Amino acid sequence: MPTINRFADLHDDITAWRRDLHEHPEILFETHRTSKVVEEKLKSFGCDEVVTGMGRTGVVGVIHGKTNTSGRVIGLRADMDALPIHETTGKPYKSKTDGAMHACGHDGHTAMLLGAGAYLAETRNFDGTAVLIFQPAEEGGGGGREMVEDGLMEKFGIQEVYGMHNGPSLPIGEFAICSGPIMAATDTIEITVEGLGGHAAFPHDNIDTTLVASHIVVALQSIVSRNTDPIDSAVVSITSFKTSSTAFNIIPQGVELRGTARSLKPETRDMIEEKVKLVAENTARAFGAKATVTYTRGYPPTVNHEEQTSFAADVAREIVGPDKVNDQLLPAMGAEDFSYMLEARPGAYIWIGNGDSATLHHPDYDFNDEAIPFGSSYWVRLIERGMPAQ
């Protein structure tokens, strides 16, 4: 098709942009160089408006179609930030910043959307307005929330919004999506257990917090196994167990537990929060100890809207063929702050194949540049089909 053929021609340029971003990773909201690169490219493409500083370091490019009789406005979002990981790929374009790397492919996401922006600004073969959203701080900083709270949707009149992420388990040239929850809410759990420390040779004189905390860790597993509908999905994982003493012969006065909870439905999330507190506090009380629970809600679930999901899947089929699009993907228990944008406006989030690569957040991961023509073409066709030229 003409669009994907055009991006085959632009492939070398977009790949060069991606690898430059890969060499210069920036974490959370500190995407100053990346944001400047994006700003300069959008201006060079001839975007009608380029706005910086939204969501602290976010960049937004506005492209008007040849006509605007429909009044429609569609937003396309890419994330820009990297991770605090030391890269081990050994690639010629590997990270030049020690302890930081693009281990999740946001360099590829940004480059693909820039490629789409170059094409859309040149052709403008649509009726309406395309808004290109380049977001910082997806990796734990809530940059999506920050941009929404800065008035992203209202300022640009966005009516629908779409996101995309590469998937290492998915072959190049394939897409996967589902209606409803596609990624989970992510919450943090902190539990402090207070007992009575003392000499380990005289346990009867103490309240053993190591024993109490161990019972809490085991009991928390009943939340999913015995309180969650088996058809639903949820995770409660305690990932850190730290005692106030590391000596061989001391029963510690306190223990700190940390972990994460994941859920797909609001009611499941509410239940998990309630049960974590009840289980921890009452288990500790049974041993004569005290547990204090801090349960902090993070990103909400990423929930695709039915109509927009169907549309996104149809566009992907146009790009790669009907047999290369899975529209019945099972949700993943990872999290994504595009969820805030989907709470603000209808839209959909899709996975694009990254081929045989290391998994996301791995020090040997690298975005596969062969995905670029498919991703950029998908963005363009979302705009051209969503707002057809008059």
N, C-alpha and C positions, 0 to 999 in steps of 0.2 A: 504494500500500500504506500501511497506517496509520503505520508508522514514518517513512517519508520525508515523509508529510503532516505529521506532528508536527514534524519538523525544518524544514519550510517555515514553520511558525508561529514557530519559535524562531530563524529565520534572521537577523532583525535583531539580536537579542541576541548571538548567537554572532559575527556580523560585527563588532559593536561591540567585543567582547572581542579579536578578532583584530587589529583596527586599533589598539587601545590597545597591544597587544604590539608591533605594527609600529612605533609611534612611539617605543618605548623598547627598542631592541635591546640585547642583552648578549652578550658573546663568551665562548666556552669555558665555564669553570666559574664565571664571574662573573655568573651568572643570578640575582642576589639579589632584584631586584624581581620578575622573572618568576616565580621560585619562590614568592615570597610571594603573588603574585596567584593562582597555581594553588592553593596551600595554602588560602587564604581561600575560594576558590570551592568547592573540594571540601568544606570544612567546612560552607559554607552550603547545599550540596546535601543534606547529611545522610549523608555517607559514614560507614561504621561505624568506620573507622580512617584517619587521615591521618598519614603518617610523612615527616619531612623529614630532610635531611642525608645521604641515602643516595647514594653516589657523589659526595660533597662537597656538591653543591647540588641533588641530585635529590629529587623528591617522589613519593610513592606513595599512592594512594587505594584503599581496600578497600571493596567493596560486596557484601554478602551477598544472595543471592536469597531469595524467599519461603520456600523450603525448601532443605535441603542433604542430601538422602538420597544423592546421587551421590558427594559428597566431591570433586567436580571443581573445579579452579582454573585459570582462563585469564587470562593476562596480555596487556594491550594497551599498546603503547609509542608515545609521541610524543616527538620531540626538541624542545628549547626554545631552543637557542643561535643566535646570528646570526653574521655574517661581518664582517671588517675591510675593508669596502668603502664608499666614499662614494656615497650614493644619488642617482640622477638622475631618478627617476620624476616628481617635481613634484606628487605626489598630496597632497591636503589633510592626510593622515595620515602623511606621509613621516617618516623618522627624525629625531628631535630630537637625536641623538647624532652629532656629526661623525665620519666615518670608520668608522661601524658601521651595518649595515642587515640586515634580514631578506631576503637575496638568495637564499635556498634554500627559503623557504616554511615554516620551522619554526614561525612564528607561526600559520599556518593549521593545521598538524598539531596544535599544542597546543590551539587553539580547537576543532577538530573532536572531539578526545578529551574536552575539557571538556564539550562539548555532549552527547556520549554519556554522560558521567558524570552529568549532570543528569537525563537521561532514565532511566537505569538505577536511580539512587537513588530516583526517584519511583515507577517501575513495579515494579521487582524481579521481573519476570516470567521468572524462571529458577531452576534448581535447582543451586546451587553458589555459587562465589565469583568475582567479577570483580576483577582487580587492575589498576588504571590506573597506568601507569609514565610519569612525565615526566622525561626524561633531559637533563642538560646535556652540553655539550662533544662533540657528534657531529663537529663540523667540525675534526677533527685532534687533539682532546684525549683521545679514547678514553673518553668518559663511560660508554658501554655496558659496557666492560671494568671500569671502576671500580665500577659498580653491581653487576655480577656478583660481583666480588671482595669486595664488602661483604656478600655473602650474600643478594642479592635473591631468587633462586629458592628457597633453603631457608627463609628467614624467612617468606615468604608462601605457601610450598607450591605454587609455580607448576608446572603440569604441561605446559602448552603456552604459546607466546608468539607474538604477531603484531605486525608492523610495517607501516607504510604511508608512501608518499612521493608527492608530486605530480609529475606529468610534463608539462612544457610542450608536448611534441610530441603529446600524447594529448588528444582532444576531451573537453570537459566531459561527464560522464555515462558515461564509459567506464573500464574497468579493464584492466590487463595484468599477467600473472604467468607464471612457469614453474617447473617442478620442477627441483631441482638448483641449480647455481650461477646466480645472477641478477645478482650484481655481483662484481667482482674483488678479489683481494688487492692491496694497495698497499704497495710497498717503496721506500725511497730509496737512491740510489747517490751516493757521494762518491768521487772519484778524484783523488789528488794525484800529479802527474807532476813528477819532479825530474830536471833535466839539468845542463847547464853553460852558464850565460849568458855573454854577451859582446857584442862589436861586430858588428852585422849585416853589415858589409862583409867580415867574415872568418868566414863560417859554418863553414869547415873546422876552425876552432879551437874550435868550440863543439859542444854537443849540443842541438839545436834542439827545445825542449819544445813549441813551437807546432806544429811538424810532427809530432812524436810524438803529441801529444794529438789532432791531427786524424785521424791514422791509427787511433787508438783509437776515436774517435767513429764512424768508418766501419765498422771491424771489429765493433763491438758490434751493428750491425744484422744481422749474420749469425746472431746467437743466435736471433732469431725466424724469419728466412727460411730458415735451413739446419739448425736444431737442434730446432725445434718442429714437431710434427705439424700439417700444414696444416688438419686438422679441429679442432684445438685453437685457443685464442685466447691471445695474449700480446702485450705491448707493452714495448719498451725504448726510452725517450726520454731523450736528453741535452738538458737545457734551459738549462744555464748553462755558459759557457766563459770563464774569467777568468785572464788572465796576470798575472804578478807585475810586469810593466812595461807602460806604455802609450806608451812613446817610439817614434818612428819608426825609430830606428837601434840599438835594443837587442834582442838575442835574450834573452827572459826566462829566468831561472833555474828558474822553476816555473810550472805551470799547474794550476788547480783546475777540475774538471768536476763538475757535479751533474745529477741526473736522477731518473727514476722507472721502476720496473718494475711491470707489472700481469700478473696471471695468474689462472686460474680453478681450476686443479687443484694439489694439494700437490706432486705430482711435477714439474710444470712449474715451480713456484716454486723448488724445490730445484735444478733444472737451471739456471735463469736465474742464481741466485746463484753457483753453481759456475762457470758460463761467463763471467760478468762479470769475476770475479777472474782466471780463466785468460787471457782475451783481453787484458785491460788489462795485466796483469803481463808476459805474454810478448811482446806488441807493443812495450811500452816496452823490454824487454830486448834485442829485436832491433836497436834503435837505440842501445843503450848507455845508456839512461836507466832510471829506476826508477819504477814506479807502485805506489802504496799505495791499496788499495780498502777503503772502509768501506761495507758493505751492511747496511742496517737494515730489519728487517721491521716493517711497520705493520699495518694492519687485515687480518685473514684474509679469504678469500672469503666472501661472503654466500650460504649454501647453503640453499635451501628444501627441506623434508622432503616426500616424495611425498604421504603421506596428508593432511597439513595443507594442502598446496598445492591438492589436489583439493577439500577442504572449503572453503577460502577462495574458490576460483573459483566454487563452487556458491552461496555466500552472495552474491558479487558479482552473479551472474546473477539471483538473486532480486531484487536491488535495481534493476538497470538492464536486465535482459533478456539472453537468451543471445547475441544478436548484438552486444552491446556489451562482451563480455569476451573478451580474447585470452589463452588459457591456454598458448600456445606462443611466448611472447615470447623473442626472442634476448637472451642476457645482455649487460649493458653493462660497460665496462671501468672505470667509476667505482667508488668504494669506499664502504662504509657500516659503521659500527661496531655496527649491529644484529647483525652477524655473530657477535659474542661471545655474544649472547643465544641465537642459533640453535645455537651450539656447546654451550651449556649445557642447552637444552631443545628439543624438536621444535617446529616452527612454520613460518611462512611470511611473506614480505615481498611486498607488492603495490604496484603503481603506480596512482594515480588521476589522471584527466585534469585538466589545468589550463588547457586550451584554448589559444588563440592568444596566448601571452605571450612575453616575452624569455626566453632560456634561463637555467637555474639558474646562480647565481654572477655574473650580469650586473648592472651598476649600475642598469639600467632594469627589472629583474625585479619583479613583484609577484604574490603569491598571488591566485588568482581566487576571490572569495567565493562564486561560483555553484557551486563544488565542495562547499561545506559540507554541504548536505543529503545528498549521496551518501556523503561520507566518514563523517559521524556515524551515518547509517543502517547503513552497513557494519559499524561497530564494534558497534552494538547487536545486529544480527542475528547476528554472530559469537558473541556471548554467549548470545543466546536460542536459537539453533539448536545451539550447542555444548553447552549445558547446559539442555535443554528443561524447562520447568516440569512438575512432577508433578501 
